Amino acid sequence: MPFKHKLSRRLALMRNLLVGMALLTACQEIAALLQQVVTITISPASGSVVVGQTLQLTATPLDGTGQPLSGKVVTWQTSDASIATVDGSGLVGGAAA
């Protein structure tokens, strides 16, 4: 469709640029959402630790589609170190019964 006025061409070009920018922004927002941790899977799912023994736990952060996310930092902590300890790698130790 030929444009009769330079202004019409400029407006059409600006409209197309704005649509392209809006699509790019939407894609970036979707990509950012996919990188957010939605769930963390702990393995093994259950277990027990005897005093003096250890149990290695692993945590896998998952995105909104259930895919593992790399590069996410997991921090381990215990609510009562007199009963069980845990180190930075998820190694749980039984401290008391």
C-alpha positions in Angstrom: 0.0 0.0 0.0 1.7 3.2 -1.1 1.8 6.1 1.3 0.9 9.5 -0.1 2.6 11.5 2.7 6.0 11.2 4.4 4.2 11.6 7.7 2.1 8.5 7.0 5.3 6.5 6.3 7.0 7.7 9.4 3.9 6.9 11.6 3.8 3.4 10.0 7.5 2.9 10.7 7.1 4.0 14.3 4.1 1.7 14.8 6.1 -1.2 13.5 9.1 -0.4 15.7 6.9 -0.1 18.8 5.2 -3.4 18.1 8.7 -5.0 17.7 9.8 -3.5 21.0 6.7 -4.7 22.8 7.3 -8.2 21.5 10.9 -8.1 22.6 10.0 -6.9 26.0 7.4 -9.6 26.4 9.9 -12.3 25.3 12.4 -11.0 27.9 9.8 -11.1 30.6 8.9 -14.7 29.8 12.5 -15.7 29.7 13.0 -14.1 33.2 10.0 -16.0 34.6 11.4 -19.3 33.3 14.6 -18.6 35.2 12.8 -18.1 38.6 12.8 -21.0 41.1 9.3 -22.3 41.5 10.0 -25.6 43.2 12.9 -27.3 44.9 13.2 -31.1 44.9 15.1 -32.6 47.8 16.6 -36.1 47.4 16.3 -38.4 49.0 12.6 -37.5 49.6 12.8 -39.1 53.1 15.4 -40.6 55.3 16.7 -40.8 58.9 20.0 -40.1 60.5 21.4 -42.0 63.4 23.6 -40.2 66.0 27.1 -40.2 64.6 26.0 -41.0 61.1 25.4 -38.8 58.0 22.9 -38.5 55.2 23.7 -36.6 52.0 20.9 -34.5 50.7 20.7 -32.8 47.3 18.5 -30.0 46.2 17.4 -29.3 42.6 15.8 -26.0 41.9 13.1 -26.2 39.2 11.5 -23.5 37.0 7.8 -23.1 36.2 7.9 -25.9 33.6 9.7 -28.4 36.0 13.0 -28.0 34.3 16.2 -27.9 36.5 17.8 -24.5 36.8 21.6 -24.4 36.8 23.6 -21.7 38.6 21.2 -21.3 41.5 22.7 -21.3 45.0 21.1 -23.5 47.6 21.7 -22.7 51.3 21.3 -25.4 53.9 20.6 -24.8 57.5 19.2 -26.7 60.5 16.6 -25.5 62.9 18.3 -27.2 65.9 22.0 -28.0 65.7 21.9 -29.9 69.0 19.8 -32.6 67.1 21.2 -32.5 63.6 23.9 -30.5 61.8 24.0 -29.7 58.1 26.9 -28.3 56.1 26.9 -26.2 52.9 26.8 -29.2 50.6 23.7 -30.7 52.3 25.5 -33.3 54.4 23.3 -33.9 57.5 24.8 -35.4 60.6 23.0 -36.8 63.6 24.1 -35.0 66.8 21.6 -36.2 69.5 18.6 -38.4 69.9 
